[in-house]
Amino acid sequence: MARWGSVDFRNFKRVCKKIEKLTKTDLDKFCRDASGELAAQLIDKVIRRTPIDTGFLQDRWNGVAYARSLPVYKEGSTYIIEVVNPTEYASYVEFGHRTKSGNGWVKGQHFLTISEMELQGQVDKIIEKKLLILLKGVFDA
């Protein structure tokens, strides 16, 4: 009779246990935390771009800690956070407005729009970094 050799399944069993631990990870919490992190990154970028005026436009962003505390909504498989500046004239500074006399147009600053576009190019890297931390926690433990 032929002998096929011996196989050590201990490492395979260890990996199976770690994969089982990964499947028990709260991925909804991970996605909500990642959404909060992205909102915080956006707020950080937009604060630096917001023009300093005589009002409260820049101050009303409320900072990065505020962004992390914003509620995350889930619609289907999409996670949503609303990042809003509550200053009533924020949209006019962002998108532009008529002059007081009504004869001209003041161009928008697009501080939020530009920050969103910049962040969009970094989203994959930010989520990948958070995912690697999650995986290290599972497989290095």
PALUMDO-232184 format. One record per residue: residue in three letters; x, y, z of N, C-alpha, C, O in turn. Coordinates in pm, whole numbers, padded with zeros to 5 digits, always signed. Layout:
N
AlaXYZXYZXYZXYZ ...
//
This chain:
141
Met+00083-00116+00000+00000+00000+00000+00089+00125+00000+00192+00129+00068 Ala+00047+00227-00077+00126+00350-00088+00103+00440+00032-00007+00446+00088 Arg+00208+00507+00070+00198+00600+00182+00205+00742+00127+00297+00775+00052 Trp+00109+00826+00163+00098+00960+00108+00169+01064+00192+00184+01177+00146 Gly+00212+01034+00307+00279+01130+00393+00188+01174+00507+00076+01125+00521 Ser+00237+01266+00584+00158+01314+00697+00127+01463+00678+00203+01537+00614 Val+00018+01504+00735-00024+01643+00724-00051+01696+00865-00116+01631+00946 Asp+00000+01815+00891-00023+01880+01020-00132+01986+01000-00110+02086+00932 Phe-00248+01964+01059-00362+02053+01042-00372+02159+01151-00471+02233+01154 Arg-00275+02168+01241-00285+02264+01352-00294+02409+01302-00377+02486+01351 Asn-00208+02446+01207-00212+02583+01156-00343+02611+01082-00399+02720+01092 Phe-00390+02512+01010-00517+02527+00939-00631+02551+01039-00717+02636+01016 Lys-00631+02476+01148-00734+02492+01250-00725+02629+01316-00828+02689+01346 Arg-00602+02681+01338-00585+02815+01395-00644+02922+01303-00712+03013+01348 Val-00616+02909+01174-00668+03005+01077-00820+02997+01073-00887+03100+01064 Cys-00875+02878+01078-01021+02863+01079-01083+02933+01199-01188+02997+01186 Lys-01021+02921+01316-01072+02987+01436-01066+03139+01420-01157+03209+01465 Lys-00960+03190+01358-00948+03335+01338-01050+03385+01236-01104+03494+01251 Ile-01075+03306+01134-01177+03344+01036-01314+03342+01101-01399+03427+01073 Glu-01337+03246+01189-01464+03241+01263-01478+03366+01350-01587+03423+01359 Lys-01368+03409+01413-01370+03531+01494-01401+03653+01405-01473+03743+01446 Leu-01346+03654+01284-01370+03763+01191-01517+03770+01151-01574+03879+01139 Thr-01579+03655+01132-01721+03653+01092-01810+03705+01205-01922+03749+01180 Lys-01762+03699+01329-01840+03748+01443-01816+03897+01468-01880+03957+01555 Thr-01723+03957+01392-01694+04099+01407-01816+04180+01362-01881+04147+01263 Asp-01843+04284+01434-01956+04372+01402-01917+04464+01286-01862+04572+01308 Leu-01945+04421+01164-01908+04498+01047-01994+04624+01034-01950+04723+00975 Asp-02115+04622+01087-02197+04742+01086-02129+04852+01168-02125+04967+01127 Lys-02077+04814+01284-02005+04911+01368-01880+04961+01296-01848+05080+01301 Phe-01810+04871+01228-01692+04910+01152-01729+05015+01047-01660+05116+01033 Cys-01837+04991+00973-01881+05084+00868-01924+05218+00927-01897+05323+00870 Arg-01991+05214+01040-02033+05339+01106-01911+05417+01156-01905+05540+01142 Asp-01815+05347+01213-01692+05413+01259-01615+05472+01141-01563+05583+01150 Ala-01608+05397+01031-01538+05446+00912-01609+05569+00856-01544+05663+00811 Ser-01741+05569+00860-01818+05685+00814-01788+05806+00901-01772+05917+00850 Gly-01781+05785+01031-01748+05893+01122-01608+05947+01097-01585+06068+01104 Glu-01516+05858+01068-01379+05899+01038-01375+05982+00910-01305+06083+00903 Leu-01449+05940+00808-01454+06015+00683-01516+06153+00705-01470+06252+00648 Ala-01620+06160+00786-01682+06289+00817-01583+06380+00890-01575+06499+00863 Ala-01506+06322+00982-01406+06399+01056-01298+06452+00961-01255+06567+00973 Gln-01256+06369+00868-01155+06412+00769-01211+06525+00684-01141+06622+00654 Leu-01339+06514+00645-01402+06617+00564-01410+06749+00642-01375+06854+00589 Ile-01455+06742+00766-01464+06863+00849-01327+06928+00864-01315+07051+00857 Asp-01225+06848+00885-01090+06901+00900-01048+06977+00774-00991+07086+00782 Lys-01075+06919+00659-01040+06984+00532-01122+07110+00509-01067+07213+00467 Val-01251+07104+00535-01338+07217+00505-01313+07334+00600-01328+07450+00560 Ile-01276+07307+00723-01246+07416+00817-01128+07497+00764-01130+07620+00769 Arg-01027+07428+00714-00909+07498+00662-00941+07581+00537-00875+07682+00510 Arg-01042+07538+00461-01078+07609+00337-01185+07716+00356-01200+07804+00272 Thr-01258+07709+00465-01367+07804+00486-01309+07943+00506-01220+07963+00589 Pro-01361+08040+00430-01310+08177+00445-01342+08233+00584-01448+08207+00640 Ile-01249+08308+00637-01269+08373+00766-01345+08502+00737-01298+08587+00662 Asp-01462+08516+00796-01546+08632+00770-01576+08702+00902-01523+08665+01007 Thr-01659+08802+00895-01696+08875+01017-01802+08802+01096-01831+08838+01210 Gly-01861+08698+01038-01963+08620+01106-01903+08499+01173-01793+08505+01229 Phe-01976+08389+01167-01935+08269+01239-01918+08149+01149-01919+08036+01198 Leu-01903+08168+01020-01904+08059+00924-01803+07950+00959-01839+07832+00965 Gln-01679+07987+00982-01576+07887+01012-01598+07823+01148-01577+07702+01164 Asp-01638+07901+01246-01658+07848+01382-01773+07749+01391-01771+07661+01476 Arg-01872+07762+01306-01992+07679+01316-01973+07537+01264-02065+07455+01274 Trp-01858+07506+01209-01834+07367+01169-01820+07276+01291-01839+07155+01280 Asn-01788+07334+01407-01786+07263+01535-01675+07160+01551-01673+07093+01654 Gly-01586+07144+01459-01468+07062+01476-01484+06914+01450-01594+06864+01425 Val-01371+06846+01457-01360+06704+01424-01436+06617+01524-01499+06519+01483 Ala-01431+06650+01652-01503+06570+01753-01653+06572+01724-01721+06470+01740 Tyr-01703+06686+01681-01843+06698+01642-01874+06604+01525-01977+06537+01524 Ala-01785+06600+01428-01807+06515+01309-01815+06368+01349-01896+06293+01294 Arg-01732+06326+01443-01734+06186+01486-01860+06151+01564-01897+06035+01576 Ser-01927+06254+01618-02048+06230+01696-02176+06237+01612-02285+06210+01663 Leu-02164+06272+01485-02283+06284+01400-02348+06147+01381-02279+06046+01371 Pro-02481+06144+01375-02548+06016+01354-02524+05962+01213-02516+06037+01115 Val-02512+05829+01205-02492+05762+01077-02621+05690+01043-02674+05613+01123 Tyr-02671+05716+00924-02794+05649+00877-02756+05544+00774-02660+05561+00698 Lys-02832+05437+00772-02808+05331+00675-02931+05315+00588-03042+05293+00637 Glu-02910+05328+00457-03017+05306+00360-02970+05197+00266-02882+05219+00183 Gly-03029+05080+00278-02981+04966+00199-02842+04928+00245-02822+04895+00362 Ser-02746+04933+00154-02608+04902+00191-02522+05029+00196-02399+05021+00195 Thr-02587+05145+00200-02517+05273+00199-02525+05338+00337-02632+05344+00398 Tyr-02412+05388+00385-02406+05459+00512-02397+05608+00482-02319+05652+00398 Ile-02478+05687+00553-02491+05829+00524-02470+05911+00651-02525+05880+00757 Ile-02388+06016+00638-02371+06117+00744-02395+06252+00678-02340+06281+00571 Glu-02476+06334+00741-02499+06469+00691-02402+06564+00760-02404+06578+00882 Val-02318+06629+00680-02225+06729+00732-02280+06864+00689-02282+06896+00570 Val-02325+06943+00786-02395+07068+00757-02336+07181+00841-02308+07164+00959 Asn-02319+07295+00777-02285+07415+00851-02416+07488+00879-02484+07528+00785 Pro-02454+07505+01007-02583+07563+01039-02594+07715+01018-02700+07773+01039 Thr-02486+07778+00976-02492+07921+00951-02583+07946+00831-02566+07884+00726 Glu-02679+08036+00847-02782+08053+00744-02727+08103+00610-02790+08081+00507 Tyr-02612+08168+00610-02558+08219+00484-02449+08130+00424-02385+08167+00325 Ala-02426+08011+00485-02318+07923+00438-02336+07884+00291-02238+07884+00216 Ser-02457+07851+00250-02478+07808+00112-02451+07922+00013-02409+07896-00100 Tyr-02474+08046+00055-02447+08160-00034-02296+08178-00056-02252+08210-00166 Val-02219+08157+00051-02074+08169+00038-02021+08050-00043-01927+08065-00121 Glu-02080+07933-00023-02037+07812-00095-02065+07822-00245-01977+07797-00327 Phe-02188+07858-00280-02231+07850-00421-02240+07985-00493-02256+07987-00615 Gly-02230+08094-00422-02240+08226-00483-02375+08290-00456-02470+08224-00414 His-02382+08422-00481-02507+08494-00456-02506+08628-00530-02402+08675-00574 Arg-02622+08685-00542-02635+08819-00602-02579+08923-00506-02576+08902-00384 Thr-02535+09033-00560-02491+09143-00476-02612+09210-00413-02725+09186-00454 Lys-02588+09293-00313-02700+09360-00245-02784+09443-00341-02906+09451-00328 Ser-02717+09505-00437-02790+09588-00534-02867+09503-00635-02957+09553-00703 Gly-02830+09375-00646-02898+09285-00738-02844+09292-00880-02893+09221-00968 Asn-02745+09375-00903-02690+09391-01039-02574+09298-01070-02543+09276-01187 Gly-02511+09243-00970-02392+09160-00993-02404+09025-00926-02507+08989-00869 Trp-02295+08950-00935-02290+08815-00879-02158+08796-00807-02052+08824-00862 Val-02165+08749-00685-02046+08714-00607-02023+08565-00626-02109+08483-00594 Lys-01905+08529-00679-01876+08387-00705-01867+08309-00574-01826+08361-00471 Gly-01907+08183-00582-01900+08095-00466-01757+08055-00435-01672+08050-00524 Gln-01731+08027-00309-01596+07986-00265-01574+07835-00283-01460+07790-00297 His-01682+07757-00281-01679+07611-00301-01586+07539-00203-01521+07440-00239 Phe-01579+07589-00081-01491+07528+00020-01533+07386+00055-01448+07301+00076 Leu-01664+07360+00062-01712+07224+00092-01699+07134-00031-01656+07019-00019 Thr-01736+07184-00145-01730+07105-00269-01587+07059-00298-01564+06943-00331 Ile-01492+07150-00287-01351+07117-00312-01301+07016-00209-01228+06923-00244 Ser-01340+07034-00083-01299+06940+00022-01356+06801-00003-01287+06701+00017 Glu-01482+06794-00047-01544+06665-00078-01470+06595-00191-01444+06475-00184 Met-01436+06669-00296-01365+06609-00410-01227+06560-00368-01182+06454-00412 Glu-01160+06637-00285-01027+06595-00236-01038+06468-00153-00958+06376-00168 Leu-01137+06463-00064-01156+06346+00021-01193+06224-00062-01151+06112-00031 Gln-01272+06243-00166-01314+06131-00251-01193+06055-00305-01198+05932-00319 Gly-01085+06126-00334-00964+06061-00382-00888+05986-00275-00797+05909-00306 Gln-00923+06007-00149-00852+05945-00037-00935+05839+00036-00883+05772+00125 Val-01062+05825-00001-01153+05736+00071-01101+05593+00075-01098+05532+00182 Asp-01060+05539-00038-01013+05400-00041-00895+05378+00053-00890+05277+00123 Lys-00803+05471+00055-00684+05459+00140-00722+05463+00289-00669+05387+00369 Ile-00815+05552+00324-00858+05566+00464-00929+05440+00510-00902+05390+00619 Ile-01020+05388+00429-01094+05267+00466-01001+05146+00469-01012+05061+00558 Glu-00909+05139+00374-00813+05028+00373-00729+05026+00500-00703+04920+00556 Lys-00688+05144+00547-00609+05154+00670-00690+05104+00790-00638+05030+00874 Lys-00817+05145+00799-00903+05099+00909-00928+04948+00901-00934+04880+01003 Leu-00943+04898+00779-00967+04755+00760-00844+04673+00799-00857+04566+00858 Leu-00726+04723+00766-00603+04653+00806-00590+04646+00958-00545+04545+01013 Ile-00628+04753+01027-00626+04753+01173-00721+04647+01227-00687+04574+01320 Leu-00841+04639+01168-00939+04538+01208-00883+04397+01186-00892+04312+01274 Leu-00827+04374+01069-00774+04240+01037-00655+04203+01125-00642+04088+01166 Lys-00568+04301+01156-00457+04275+01246-00507+04234+01383-00451+04144+01446 Gly-00613+04300+01429-00671+04266+01558-00723+04122+01561-00718+04057+01665 Val-00771+04075+01449-00825+03938+01442-00713+03836+01424-00709+03736+01495 Phe-00623+03861+01331-00525+03758+01294-00396+03763+01376-00323+03664+01380 Asp-00367+03874+01441-00245+03881+01523-00274+03842+01668-00181+03821+01747 Ala-00401+03831+01702-00436+03800+01841-00408+03654+01874-00432+03611+01986 
//
